[in-house]
Amino acid sequence: MSRPAVNVSAASKIQEAPTTDLSEVGPTSPELVRRVVFECNSTGAGLANGRVVNIQNASHVFAPHISSDLAPEEKAALQAKNFDQAIVTSMSLKSVSSSCPETVTVGINLFTNEANVANAKGWLYTQEVNDMSSNHAHTNAGFTNVVTILPKEKHRTDQVVYHPEGLMNSRWIQEYGGYDLKKLHEGITRFAGKDYCYVPEDHVVVSIIRNNWEQLGINLHDESMKEGEFLKINKTVVDNCINQLYQNVISRIPYTSLANLGARFQSNTEGSTPYKVVAELEIKYRFP
Protein backbone atom coordinates (compact mmCIF):
# COMPACT_ATOMS: atom_id res chain seq x y z
CA MET A 1 0.00 0.00 0.00
CA SER A 2 1.43 3.35 -1.01
CA ARG A 3 1.84 6.05 1.61
CA PRO A 4 1.41 9.81 1.13
CA ALA A 5 4.47 12.01 1.10
CA VAL A 6 5.61 13.42 4.41
CA ASN A 7 6.07 17.17 4.70
CA VAL A 8 9.62 17.49 6.03
CA SER A 9 11.21 19.79 3.44
CA ALA A 10 11.88 23.52 3.76
CA ALA A 11 12.95 26.14 1.27
CA SER A 12 13.22 29.38 3.25
CA LYS A 13 16.54 31.12 3.78
CA ILE A 14 18.73 30.34 6.72
CA GLN A 15 18.86 33.02 9.39
CA GLU A 16 22.47 34.00 9.89
CA ALA A 17 23.86 33.97 13.39
CA PRO A 18 25.31 37.34 14.39
CA THR A 19 29.04 37.70 13.90
CA THR A 20 30.94 37.46 17.17
CA ASP A 21 34.55 37.86 18.22
CA LEU A 22 34.08 35.80 21.40
CA SER A 23 36.88 33.33 21.95
CA GLU A 24 34.74 31.17 24.18
CA VAL A 25 31.49 29.42 23.47
CA GLY A 26 28.61 28.14 25.55
CA PRO A 27 26.24 25.23 24.85
CA THR A 28 24.78 26.95 21.75
CA SER A 29 27.59 27.86 19.39
CA PRO A 30 27.53 31.25 17.66
CA GLU A 31 29.11 31.93 14.31
CA LEU A 32 32.86 31.34 14.76
CA VAL A 33 35.75 32.84 12.78
CA ARG A 34 39.19 31.51 11.88
CA ARG A 35 41.86 33.02 9.62
CA VAL A 36 43.90 30.34 7.90
CA VAL A 37 47.01 30.74 5.75
CA PHE A 38 47.45 28.26 2.89
CA GLU A 39 51.03 28.28 1.63
CA CYS A 40 51.77 26.34 -1.54
CA ASN A 41 55.38 25.62 -2.53
CA SER A 42 55.46 23.78 -5.82
CA THR A 43 57.17 23.46 -9.17
CA GLY A 44 55.41 24.49 -12.33
CA ALA A 45 54.69 20.85 -13.13
CA GLY A 46 53.25 20.33 -9.65
CA LEU A 47 50.91 23.29 -10.04
CA ALA A 48 49.78 22.00 -13.43
CA ASN A 49 48.66 18.75 -11.78
CA GLY A 50 47.08 20.55 -8.82
CA ARG A 51 48.81 20.83 -5.46
CA VAL A 52 46.70 20.28 -2.31
CA VAL A 53 47.63 22.00 0.96
CA ASN A 54 45.93 20.68 4.10
CA ILE A 55 45.65 22.05 7.63
CA GLN A 56 47.60 19.52 9.65
CA ASN A 57 45.89 20.17 13.03
CA ALA A 58 42.53 21.25 11.63
CA SER A 59 40.48 19.70 14.45
CA HIS A 60 42.34 21.86 16.96
CA VAL A 61 42.22 24.98 14.79
CA PHE A 62 38.46 24.96 14.27
CA ALA A 63 37.29 23.54 17.61
CA PRO A 64 35.62 26.23 19.75
CA HIS A 65 37.09 27.23 23.07
CA ILE A 66 34.88 26.13 25.95
CA SER A 67 33.80 28.75 28.47
CA SER A 68 35.42 28.26 31.85
CA ASP A 69 32.27 29.19 33.78
CA LEU A 70 30.06 26.42 32.39
CA ALA A 71 28.40 23.94 34.69
CA PRO A 72 30.17 20.54 34.77
CA GLU A 73 27.38 18.80 32.84
CA GLU A 74 27.38 21.53 30.14
CA LYS A 75 31.16 21.32 29.82
CA ALA A 76 31.02 17.52 29.55
CA ALA A 77 28.34 17.73 26.85
CA LEU A 78 30.46 20.12 24.78
CA GLN A 79 33.64 18.09 25.23
CA ALA A 80 31.80 14.99 23.98
CA LYS A 81 30.55 16.75 20.84
CA ASN A 82 32.22 16.14 17.48
CA PHE A 83 33.46 19.45 16.05
CA ASP A 84 34.98 18.00 12.87
CA GLN A 85 31.95 18.92 10.73
CA ALA A 86 30.33 22.34 10.36
CA ILE A 87 28.46 24.65 8.02
CA VAL A 88 30.61 27.37 6.44
CA THR A 89 28.63 30.63 6.38
CA SER A 90 31.20 32.87 4.68
CA MET A 91 34.69 32.82 3.23
CA SER A 92 36.84 35.86 2.42
CA LEU A 93 40.28 36.35 0.89
CA LYS A 94 42.29 38.58 3.26
CA SER A 95 45.74 38.60 1.69
CA VAL A 96 47.59 37.04 -1.21
CA SER A 97 51.07 36.62 -2.64
CA SER A 98 52.31 34.74 -5.70
CA SER A 99 55.63 34.35 -7.49
CA CYS A 100 53.96 32.38 -10.28
CA PRO A 101 53.94 34.06 -13.73
CA GLU A 102 50.56 32.46 -14.55
CA THR A 103 47.08 32.69 -13.05
CA VAL A 104 46.56 30.30 -10.10
CA THR A 105 43.10 28.97 -9.22
CA VAL A 106 42.46 28.14 -5.56
CA GLY A 107 39.76 25.62 -4.71
CA ILE A 108 38.47 24.49 -1.31
CA ASN A 109 36.92 21.10 -0.52
CA LEU A 110 33.82 22.85 0.80
CA PHE A 111 31.21 20.11 0.76
CA THR A 112 31.14 16.55 2.02
CA ASN A 113 27.90 15.89 0.13
CA GLU A 114 26.26 17.06 -3.07
CA ALA A 115 24.47 19.99 -1.48
CA ASN A 116 22.90 22.29 -4.06
CA VAL A 117 24.09 25.62 -2.66
CA ALA A 118 23.90 28.99 -4.37
CA ASN A 119 26.83 31.34 -3.83
CA ALA A 120 25.68 34.94 -3.41
CA LYS A 121 29.06 36.04 -4.80
CA GLY A 122 28.77 33.73 -7.81
CA TRP A 123 30.67 30.53 -8.46
CA LEU A 124 34.09 30.88 -10.07
CA TYR A 125 34.22 29.02 -13.39
CA THR A 126 37.68 28.35 -14.78
CA GLN A 127 38.91 26.44 -17.79
CA GLU A 128 39.95 22.91 -16.97
CA VAL A 129 43.72 22.59 -17.18
CA ASN A 130 44.20 19.46 -19.24
CA ASP A 131 44.47 18.28 -22.83
CA MET A 132 41.16 16.40 -22.72
CA SER A 133 38.75 19.31 -22.31
CA SER A 134 38.48 23.06 -22.77
CA ASN A 135 35.29 23.34 -20.70
CA HIS A 136 34.81 25.77 -17.85
CA ALA A 137 33.76 24.35 -14.47
CA HIS A 138 33.49 25.57 -10.88
CA THR A 139 34.67 22.31 -9.29
CA ASN A 140 37.75 20.20 -9.91
CA ALA A 141 38.73 16.93 -8.23
CA GLY A 142 36.25 17.54 -5.39
CA PHE A 143 37.43 21.12 -4.75
CA THR A 144 35.19 24.13 -5.34
CA ASN A 145 36.88 27.12 -7.01
CA VAL A 146 36.76 30.18 -4.74
CA VAL A 147 39.38 32.60 -6.04
CA THR A 148 41.87 33.27 -8.85
CA ILE A 149 45.28 34.71 -7.97
CA LEU A 150 46.74 36.82 -10.76
CA PRO A 151 50.32 36.45 -12.09
CA LYS A 152 52.85 37.83 -9.58
CA GLU A 153 50.02 39.27 -7.47
CA LYS A 154 51.12 40.71 -4.12
CA HIS A 155 48.09 42.56 -2.80
CA ARG A 156 44.30 42.49 -2.94
CA THR A 157 41.54 44.31 -1.10
CA ASP A 158 39.49 42.17 1.28
CA GLN A 159 37.19 40.08 -0.95
CA VAL A 160 34.24 37.85 0.03
CA VAL A 161 34.46 34.78 -2.21
CA TYR A 162 31.76 32.55 -0.73
CA HIS A 163 28.49 33.41 0.96
CA PRO A 164 25.70 30.81 0.71
CA GLU A 165 22.14 31.82 0.03
CA GLY A 166 18.86 29.98 -0.34
CA LEU A 167 19.61 27.57 2.51
CA MET A 168 17.02 26.03 4.78
CA ASN A 169 15.70 27.88 7.77
CA SER A 170 18.04 27.61 10.74
CA ARG A 171 15.34 25.78 12.73
CA TRP A 172 15.70 22.80 10.41
CA ILE A 173 19.46 22.76 10.85
CA GLN A 174 19.10 22.96 14.62
CA GLU A 175 16.59 20.11 14.66
CA TYR A 176 18.18 17.77 12.12
CA GLY A 177 21.76 19.01 11.72
CA GLY A 178 23.20 16.32 13.97
CA TYR A 179 21.64 13.42 12.06
CA ASP A 180 22.95 11.12 9.37
CA LEU A 181 21.21 8.09 7.87
CA LYS A 182 22.70 5.72 10.44
CA LYS A 183 21.62 7.83 13.39
CA LEU A 184 18.06 8.07 12.03
CA HIS A 185 17.74 4.29 12.46
CA GLU A 186 19.24 4.20 15.94
CA GLY A 187 16.93 3.14 18.77
CA ILE A 188 14.33 1.55 16.47
CA THR A 189 13.63 -2.12 17.23
CA ARG A 190 12.63 -4.27 14.26
CA PHE A 191 11.20 -7.78 14.36
CA ALA A 192 11.82 -10.44 11.72
CA GLY A 193 8.69 -11.20 9.70
CA LYS A 194 6.66 -8.42 11.32
CA ASP A 195 5.24 -5.36 9.57
CA TYR A 196 5.76 -3.13 12.58
CA CYS A 197 8.62 -1.89 14.74
CA TYR A 198 9.07 -0.28 18.14
CA VAL A 199 10.11 3.37 18.06
CA PRO A 200 11.18 5.36 21.17
CA GLU A 201 8.67 8.07 22.05
CA ASP A 202 11.34 10.79 21.78
CA HIS A 203 12.60 9.64 18.33
CA VAL A 204 12.53 12.19 15.50
CA VAL A 205 10.30 9.84 13.46
CA VAL A 206 7.59 10.08 16.12
CA SER A 207 7.69 13.87 15.90
CA ILE A 208 7.30 13.77 12.12
CA ILE A 209 4.38 11.34 12.28
CA ARG A 210 2.61 13.46 14.87
CA ASN A 211 3.05 16.54 12.67
CA ASN A 212 1.72 14.70 9.62
CA TRP A 213 -0.86 12.41 11.17
CA GLU A 214 -3.67 13.53 8.84
CA GLN A 215 -1.64 12.68 5.73
CA LEU A 216 -0.44 9.37 7.15
CA GLY A 217 -3.74 8.39 8.72
CA ILE A 218 -2.00 7.54 11.99
CA ASN A 219 -2.91 9.19 15.28
CA LEU A 220 -0.24 8.19 17.77
CA HIS A 221 -2.31 9.59 20.62
CA ASP A 222 -4.45 6.49 20.26
CA GLU A 223 -1.43 4.18 20.58
CA SER A 224 -0.52 2.72 23.96
CA MET A 225 3.09 2.66 25.10
CA LYS A 226 5.06 -0.59 24.87
CA GLU A 227 7.55 -1.38 27.64
CA GLY A 228 6.85 2.10 28.96
CA GLU A 229 8.89 3.91 26.29
CA PHE A 230 8.12 2.58 22.78
CA LEU A 231 5.37 3.16 20.25
CA LYS A 232 4.31 0.37 17.87
CA ILE A 233 4.36 1.81 14.32
CA ASN A 234 4.06 0.30 10.86
CA LYS A 235 7.62 -0.19 9.56
CA THR A 236 6.70 1.07 6.06
CA VAL A 237 5.62 4.38 7.59
CA VAL A 238 8.81 4.56 9.66
CA ASP A 239 11.06 3.88 6.66
CA ASN A 240 9.12 6.39 4.54
CA CYS A 241 9.61 9.12 7.15
CA ILE A 242 13.32 8.36 7.52
CA ASN A 243 13.96 8.30 3.76
CA GLN A 244 12.10 11.53 3.07
CA LEU A 245 13.71 13.33 6.00
CA TYR A 246 17.16 12.30 4.79
CA GLN A 247 16.56 13.05 1.09
CA ASN A 248 14.61 16.31 1.49
CA VAL A 249 16.44 17.86 4.43
CA ILE A 250 19.57 16.23 5.81
CA SER A 251 21.30 15.44 2.50
CA ARG A 252 20.84 19.08 1.43
CA ILE A 253 22.61 20.59 4.43
CA PRO A 254 25.96 21.93 3.09
CA TYR A 255 28.33 20.23 5.50
CA THR A 256 32.06 20.95 5.44
CA SER A 257 34.58 18.54 6.96
CA LEU A 258 36.76 20.91 8.96
CA ALA A 259 39.05 18.03 9.96
CA ASN A 260 39.95 17.49 6.28
CA LEU A 261 39.77 21.08 5.05
CA GLY A 262 42.32 21.88 2.38
CA ALA A 263 43.09 24.16 -0.56
CA ARG A 264 43.98 23.05 -4.07
CA PHE A 265 46.28 25.31 -6.13
CA GLN A 266 46.35 24.84 -9.89
CA SER A 267 47.90 26.78 -12.77
CA ASN A 268 48.72 26.34 -16.44
CA THR A 269 52.45 25.99 -15.80
CA GLU A 270 55.17 23.44 -16.45
CA GLY A 271 58.78 22.63 -15.69
CA SER A 272 60.84 22.40 -12.51
CA THR A 273 60.94 26.09 -11.59
CA PRO A 274 59.78 26.48 -7.95
CA TYR A 275 56.95 28.88 -7.09
CA LYS A 276 55.37 30.08 -3.84
CA VAL A 277 51.68 30.99 -3.71
CA VAL A 278 50.07 32.13 -0.45
CA ALA A 279 46.40 32.81 0.28
CA GLU A 280 45.02 33.90 3.66
CA LEU A 281 41.33 33.04 4.04
CA GLU A 282 38.91 34.16 6.71
CA ILE A 283 36.42 31.32 7.31
CA LYS A 284 33.18 31.86 9.22
CA TYR A 285 31.28 28.77 10.30
CA ARG A 286 28.95 27.31 12.85
CA PHE A 287 28.13 23.90 14.19
CA PRO A 288 24.64 22.46 13.71
C-alpha positions as CSV (number, residue, x, y, z in Angstrom):
1,M,0.0,0.0,0.0
2,S,1.4,3.4,-1.0
3,R,1.8,6.0,1.6
4,P,1.4,9.8,1.1
5,A,4.5,12.0,1.1
6,V,5.6,13.4,4.4
7,N,6.1,17.2,4.7
8,V,9.6,17.5,6.0
9,S,11.2,19.8,3.4
10,A,11.9,23.5,3.8
11,A,13.0,26.1,1.3
12,S,13.2,29.4,3.2
13,K,16.5,31.1,3.8
14,I,18.7,30.3,6.7
15,Q,18.9,33.0,9.4
16,E,22.5,34.0,9.9
17,A,23.9,34.0,13.4
18,P,25.3,37.3,14.4
19,T,29.0,37.7,13.9
20,T,30.9,37.5,17.2
21,D,34.5,37.9,18.2
22,L,34.1,35.8,21.4
23,S,36.9,33.3,22.0
24,E,34.7,31.2,24.2
25,V,31.5,29.4,23.5
26,G,28.6,28.1,25.6
27,P,26.2,25.2,24.9
28,T,24.8,26.9,21.8
29,S,27.6,27.9,19.4
30,P,27.5,31.3,17.7
31,E,29.1,31.9,14.3
32,L,32.9,31.3,14.8
33,V,35.7,32.8,12.8
34,R,39.2,31.5,11.9
35,R,41.9,33.0,9.6
36,V,43.9,30.3,7.9
37,V,47.0,30.7,5.7
38,F,47.4,28.3,2.9
39,E,51.0,28.3,1.6
40,C,51.8,26.3,-1.5
41,N,55.4,25.6,-2.5
42,S,55.5,23.8,-5.8
43,T,57.2,23.5,-9.2
44,G,55.4,24.5,-12.3
45,A,54.7,20.8,-13.1
46,G,53.2,20.3,-9.6
47,L,50.9,23.3,-10.0
48,A,49.8,22.0,-13.4
49,N,48.7,18.8,-11.8
50,G,47.1,20.5,-8.8
51,R,48.8,20.8,-5.5
52,V,46.7,20.3,-2.3
53,V,47.6,22.0,1.0
54,N,45.9,20.7,4.1
55,I,45.7,22.1,7.6
56,Q,47.6,19.5,9.7
57,N,45.9,20.2,13.0
58,A,42.5,21.3,11.6
59,S,40.5,19.7,14.4
60,H,42.3,21.9,17.0
61,V,42.2,25.0,14.8
62,F,38.5,25.0,14.3
63,A,37.3,23.5,17.6
64,P,35.6,26.2,19.8
65,H,37.1,27.2,23.1
66,I,34.9,26.1,25.9
67,S,33.8,28.7,28.5
68,S,35.4,28.3,31.9
69,D,32.3,29.2,33.8
70,L,30.1,26.4,32.4
71,A,28.4,23.9,34.7
72,P,30.2,20.5,34.8
73,E,27.4,18.8,32.8
74,E,27.4,21.5,30.1
75,K,31.2,21.3,29.8
76,A,31.0,17.5,29.5
77,A,28.3,17.7,26.9
78,L,30.5,20.1,24.8
79,Q,33.6,18.1,25.2
80,A,31.8,15.0,24.0
81,K,30.5,16.7,20.8
82,N,32.2,16.1,17.5
83,F,33.5,19.4,16.1
84,D,35.0,18.0,12.9
85,Q,32.0,18.9,10.7
86,A,30.3,22.3,10.4
87,I,28.5,24.6,8.0
88,V,30.6,27.4,6.4
89,T,28.6,30.6,6.4
90,S,31.2,32.9,4.7
91,M,34.7,32.8,3.2
92,S,36.8,35.9,2.4
93,L,40.3,36.4,0.9
94,K,42.3,38.6,3.3
95,S,45.7,38.6,1.7
96,V,47.6,37.0,-1.2
97,S,51.1,36.6,-2.6
98,S,52.3,34.7,-5.7
99,S,55.6,34.3,-7.5
100,C,54.0,32.4,-10.3
101,P,53.9,34.1,-13.7
102,E,50.6,32.5,-14.6
103,T,47.1,32.7,-13.0
104,V,46.6,30.3,-10.1
105,T,43.1,29.0,-9.2
106,V,42.5,28.1,-5.6
107,G,39.8,25.6,-4.7
108,I,38.5,24.5,-1.3
109,N,36.9,21.1,-0.5
110,L,33.8,22.9,0.8
111,F,31.2,20.1,0.8
112,T,31.1,16.5,2.0
113,N,27.9,15.9,0.1
114,E,26.3,17.1,-3.1
115,A,24.5,20.0,-1.5
116,N,22.9,22.3,-4.1
117,V,24.1,25.6,-2.7
118,A,23.9,29.0,-4.4
119,N,26.8,31.3,-3.8
120,A,25.7,34.9,-3.4
121,K,29.1,36.0,-4.8
122,G,28.8,33.7,-7.8
123,W,30.7,30.5,-8.5
124,L,34.1,30.9,-10.1
125,Y,34.2,29.0,-13.4
126,T,37.7,28.3,-14.8
127,Q,38.9,26.4,-17.8
128,E,39.9,22.9,-17.0
129,V,43.7,22.6,-17.2
130,N,44.2,19.5,-19.2
131,D,44.5,18.3,-22.8
132,M,41.2,16.4,-22.7
133,S,38.8,19.3,-22.3
134,S,38.5,23.1,-22.8
135,N,35.3,23.3,-20.7
136,H,34.8,25.8,-17.8
137,A,33.8,24.4,-14.5
138,H,33.5,25.6,-10.9
139,T,34.7,22.3,-9.3
140,N,37.8,20.2,-9.9
141,A,38.7,16.9,-8.2
142,G,36.3,17.5,-5.4
143,F,37.4,21.1,-4.8
144,T,35.2,24.1,-5.3
145,N,36.9,27.1,-7.0
146,V,36.8,30.2,-4.7
147,V,39.4,32.6,-6.0
148,T,41.9,33.3,-8.8
149,I,45.3,34.7,-8.0
150,L,46.7,36.8,-10.8
151,P,50.3,36.4,-12.1
152,K,52.8,37.8,-9.6
153,E,50.0,39.3,-7.5
154,K,51.1,40.7,-4.1
155,H,48.1,42.6,-2.8
156,R,44.3,42.5,-2.9
157,T,41.5,44.3,-1.1
158,D,39.5,42.2,1.3
159,Q,37.2,40.1,-0.9
160,V,34.2,37.9,0.0
161,V,34.5,34.8,-2.2
162,Y,31.8,32.6,-0.7
163,H,28.5,33.4,1.0
164,P,25.7,30.8,0.7
165,E,22.1,31.8,0.0
166,G,18.9,30.0,-0.3
167,L,19.6,27.6,2.5
168,M,17.0,26.0,4.8
169,N,15.7,27.9,7.8
170,S,18.0,27.6,10.7
171,R,15.3,25.8,12.7
172,W,15.7,22.8,10.4
173,I,19.5,22.8,10.8
174,Q,19.1,23.0,14.6
175,E,16.6,20.1,14.7
176,Y,18.2,17.8,12.1
177,G,21.8,19.0,11.7
178,G,23.2,16.3,14.0
179,Y,21.6,13.4,12.1
180,D,22.9,11.1,9.4
181,L,21.2,8.1,7.9
182,K,22.7,5.7,10.4
183,K,21.6,7.8,13.4
184,L,18.1,8.1,12.0
185,H,17.7,4.3,12.5
186,E,19.2,4.2,15.9
187,G,16.9,3.1,18.8
188,I,14.3,1.5,16.5
189,T,13.6,-2.1,17.2
190,R,12.6,-4.3,14.3
191,F,11.2,-7.8,14.4
192,A,11.8,-10.4,11.7
193,G,8.7,-11.2,9.7
194,K,6.7,-8.4,11.3
195,D,5.2,-5.4,9.6
196,Y,5.8,-3.1,12.6
197,C,8.6,-1.9,14.7
198,Y,9.1,-0.3,18.1
199,V,10.1,3.4,18.1
200,P,11.2,5.4,21.2
201,E,8.7,8.1,22.0
202,D,11.3,10.8,21.8
203,H,12.6,9.6,18.3
204,V,12.5,12.2,15.5
205,V,10.3,9.8,13.5
206,V,7.6,10.1,16.1
207,S,7.7,13.9,15.9
208,I,7.3,13.8,12.1
209,I,4.4,11.3,12.3
210,R,2.6,13.5,14.9
211,N,3.0,16.5,12.7
212,N,1.7,14.7,9.6
213,W,-0.9,12.4,11.2
214,E,-3.7,13.5,8.8
215,Q,-1.6,12.7,5.7
216,L,-0.4,9.4,7.1
217,G,-3.7,8.4,8.7
218,I,-2.0,7.5,12.0
219,N,-2.9,9.2,15.3
220,L,-0.2,8.2,17.8
221,H,-2.3,9.6,20.6
222,D,-4.5,6.5,20.3
223,E,-1.4,4.2,20.6
224,S,-0.5,2.7,24.0
225,M,3.1,2.7,25.1
226,K,5.1,-0.6,24.9
227,E,7.6,-1.4,27.6
228,G,6.8,2.1,29.0
229,E,8.9,3.9,26.3
230,F,8.1,2.6,22.8
231,L,5.4,3.2,20.2
232,K,4.3,0.4,17.9
233,I,4.4,1.8,14.3
234,N,4.1,0.3,10.9
235,K,7.6,-0.2,9.6
236,T,6.7,1.1,6.1
237,V,5.6,4.4,7.6
238,V,8.8,4.6,9.7
239,D,11.1,3.9,6.7
240,N,9.1,6.4,4.5
241,C,9.6,9.1,7.1
242,I,13.3,8.4,7.5
243,N,14.0,8.3,3.8
244,Q,12.1,11.5,3.1
245,L,13.7,13.3,6.0
246,Y,17.2,12.3,4.8
247,Q,16.6,13.0,1.1
248,N,14.6,16.3,1.5
249,V,16.4,17.9,4.4
250,I,19.6,16.2,5.8
251,S,21.3,15.4,2.5
252,R,20.8,19.1,1.4
253,I,22.6,20.6,4.4
254,P,26.0,21.9,3.1
255,Y,28.3,20.2,5.5
256,T,32.1,21.0,5.4
257,S,34.6,18.5,7.0
258,L,36.8,20.9,9.0
259,A,39.0,18.0,10.0
260,N,39.9,17.5,6.3
261,L,39.8,21.1,5.0
262,G,42.3,21.9,2.4
263,A,43.1,24.2,-0.6
264,R,44.0,23.1,-4.1
265,F,46.3,25.3,-6.1
266,Q,46.4,24.8,-9.9
267,S,47.9,26.8,-12.8
268,N,48.7,26.3,-16.4
269,T,52.5,26.0,-15.8
270,E,55.2,23.4,-16.4
271,G,58.8,22.6,-15.7
272,S,60.8,22.4,-12.5
273,T,60.9,26.1,-11.6
274,P,59.8,26.5,-7.9
275,Y,56.9,28.9,-7.1
276,K,55.4,30.1,-3.8
277,V,51.7,31.0,-3.7
278,V,50.1,32.1,-0.4
279,A,46.4,32.8,0.3
280,E,45.0,33.9,3.7
281,L,41.3,33.0,4.0
282,E,38.9,34.2,6.7
283,I,36.4,31.3,7.3
284,K,33.2,31.9,9.2
285,Y,31.3,28.8,10.3
286,R,29.0,27.3,12.8
287,F,28.1,23.9,14.2
288,P,24.6,22.5,13.7
